[in-house]
Amino acid sequence: MASPNMHLAIAKKYMEKNSSIDSASFLSGTIYPDVTIDKSTTHYTDLVSTDKLSDHLFHKVNLYRFLKSHENMSDFELGWFLHLVGDFIFFTEYFDSEYVEKVDYKDFCRALYYSYDCTNKYIWDKYSLSMDDLKDYPTEYYPGFPEYRKCILSKEQVDDFINRVSSIDINKYIEKILKTGYNVKP
């Protein structure tokens, strides 16, 4: 999953282009899937019996099942959906396939969470995040290291990811997913 700071930055940039959204509900929905105890339920994870990291990452979220369960989305649910879209794109586009093929899930998670420590402050400052953005989930604030450190995510990857996801036309993307009946890229 992308970090809370990445999800907040995506949500704030998305709201800049979609001003009719209730920001408090939308931001709350954006963070919600990662604050629950059973993340596989909130992410609509398809359980796969494989040791292959790429298969696990591809099935981490099921956008189609989410949409079938939330046909008339509130702003909270729209934020939740944007979170899932972010995770799907993050896991399927932002890691080198050679890296994903050679590392196991445990080592991947260790490197991923270290990358959050490395990028959190950078994202917080660059995208003007604040504790007000986390008012429903203040325990999700974690500043990380005081400056960026080299890790599996470069600043350029982080910025590209945030810009890519926040620029998706969600309504068109929803239509595409519902038409195909499974996860597809925007």
C-alpha positions in Angstrom: 0.0 0.0 0.0 1.1 3.6 -0.5 1.8 5.5 2.7 -0.8 7.7 4.4 1.1 10.8 3.3 0.9 9.7 -0.3 -2.8 9.0 -0.1 -3.4 12.4 1.5 -1.3 14.2 -1.1 -3.3 12.4 -3.9 -6.6 13.3 -2.2 -5.7 17.0 -1.8 -4.5 17.3 -5.4 -7.6 15.5 -6.6 -9.8 17.9 -4.6 -8.1 20.9 -6.2 -9.6 19.7 -9.5 -12.9 18.6 -8.0 -14.1 21.3 -5.7 -17.6 20.0 -5.1 -16.3 17.2 -2.8 -16.8 17.4 0.9 -13.2 17.5 1.9 -13.5 16.2 5.5 -15.4 13.1 4.3 -13.2 12.6 1.3 -10.0 12.8 3.3 -11.4 10.5 6.0 -12.3 8.0 3.3 -8.9 8.2 1.8 -7.2 7.1 5.0 -9.8 4.7 6.3 -8.8 1.5 4.5 -5.4 1.4 6.3 -6.6 2.2 9.8 -8.8 -0.9 10.1 -7.7 -4.1 11.7 -8.7 -6.2 8.7 -7.1 -4.5 5.8 -7.9 -7.4 3.4 -11.6 -6.6 3.9 -11.2 -2.8 3.4 -9.0 -3.4 0.4 -11.2 -6.1 -1.1 -8.1 -8.3 -1.4 -8.4 -11.5 -3.5 -6.6 -14.1 -1.5 -4.1 -16.0 -3.7 -2.1 -19.0 -2.7 1.2 -18.2 -4.2 4.7 -17.2 -3.1 5.1 -14.9 -6.1 5.2 -11.3 -4.9 3.9 -9.9 -8.2 0.7 -12.1 -8.0 0.2 -11.0 -4.4 0.6 -7.3 -5.3 -1.8 -7.5 -8.3 -4.5 -9.0 -6.1 -4.0 -6.7 -3.1 -7.1 -4.7 -4.2 -10.2 -5.7 -6.2 -11.6 -2.4 -7.6 -14.5 -4.2 -9.3 -15.7 -5.9 -6.1 -15.5 -2.5 -4.3 -17.6 -0.8 -7.0 -20.2 -3.6 -6.9 -20.6 -3.1 -3.2 -20.7 0.7 -3.4 -22.9 1.6 -6.3 -23.9 5.1 -5.2 -20.7 6.4 -3.5 -20.7 9.1 -0.8 -17.6 11.4 -0.7 -16.2 9.2 2.0 -16.6 6.1 -0.3 -15.1 8.1 -3.2 -12.0 8.8 -1.0 -11.9 5.1 -0.1 -12.1 4.2 -3.8 -9.3 6.7 -4.7 -7.2 5.0 -2.0 -7.7 1.6 -3.6 -6.9 3.0 -7.0 -3.7 4.4 -5.6 -2.7 1.1 -4.1 -3.5 -0.8 -7.3 -1.4 1.6 -9.4 1.3 1.8 -6.8 1.8 -2.0 -6.7 1.4 -2.6 -10.4 3.4 0.3 -11.9 5.9 1.7 -9.5 8.3 -1.1 -8.8 10.8 -2.6 -11.2 9.6 -6.0 -12.4 13.1 -7.5 -11.9 13.1 -6.3 -8.3 9.6 -7.7 -7.6 10.6 -11.1 -9.1 13.7 -11.5 -6.9 12.5 -10.3 -3.5 10.1 -12.1 -1.2 7.0 -10.5 0.4 8.7 -10.1 3.9 11.7 -8.3 2.4 9.5 -6.2 0.1 7.4 -5.0 3.1 10.5 -4.2 5.1 12.0 -2.1 2.2 8.6 -0.5 1.6 8.1 0.6 5.2 11.6 1.9 5.3 10.8 4.0 2.2 7.9 5.6 4.1 10.4 6.7 6.7 12.6 8.1 3.9 9.8 10.0 2.1 7.2 11.0 4.7 8.7 14.4 5.5 9.4 15.2 1.9 5.7 14.5 1.0 4.4 16.3 4.1 6.3 19.5 3.2 6.0 19.4 -0.6 2.2 18.8 -0.6 1.4 21.1 2.4 -0.1 18.4 4.5 -1.3 19.2 8.0 -2.6 17.6 11.1 -6.0 19.0 10.1 -5.9 16.6 7.1 -5.6 13.7 9.6 -8.1 15.0 12.1 -10.2 11.7 12.0 -7.1 9.6 12.3 -4.3 11.6 14.1 -2.4 8.5 15.0 -1.6 8.0 11.3 0.9 10.9 11.5 4.4 9.7 11.3 7.1 12.2 10.3 9.8 9.7 9.3 13.4 10.9 8.9 14.0 14.7 8.9 15.3 14.5 5.4 14.9 12.3 2.3 17.1 9.2 2.3 17.8 6.9 -0.7 15.4 3.9 -0.7 13.3 1.9 -3.1 11.2 5.0 -3.9 12.9 8.1 -5.4 11.3 11.5 -4.9 10.6 11.5 -8.7 8.7 8.2 -8.4 6.7 9.6 -5.5 5.8 12.8 -7.3 4.9 11.0 -10.5 2.7 8.6 -8.6 0.9 11.4 -6.7 0.4 13.3 -9.9 -0.7 10.2 -11.9 -3.4 9.1 -9.5 -4.7 12.5 -8.6 -5.2 13.2 -12.4 -7.3 10.2 -13.1 -10.9 10.9 -14.4 -12.5 8.7 -11.7 -15.9 8.5 -13.5 -14.4 7.3 -16.7 -12.2 4.8 -14.8 -15.2 3.5 -12.9 -17.0 2.9 -16.2 -14.0 1.1 -17.6 -13.7 -1.2 -14.6 -17.4 -2.0 -14.6 -17.4 -2.7 -18.3 -14.5 -5.2 -18.0 -15.5 -6.7 -14.7 -12.0 -6.7 -13.2 -9.0 -4.5 -12.3 -7.7 -2.7 -15.3 -5.3 0.2 -15.5 -6.8 3.7 -16.2 
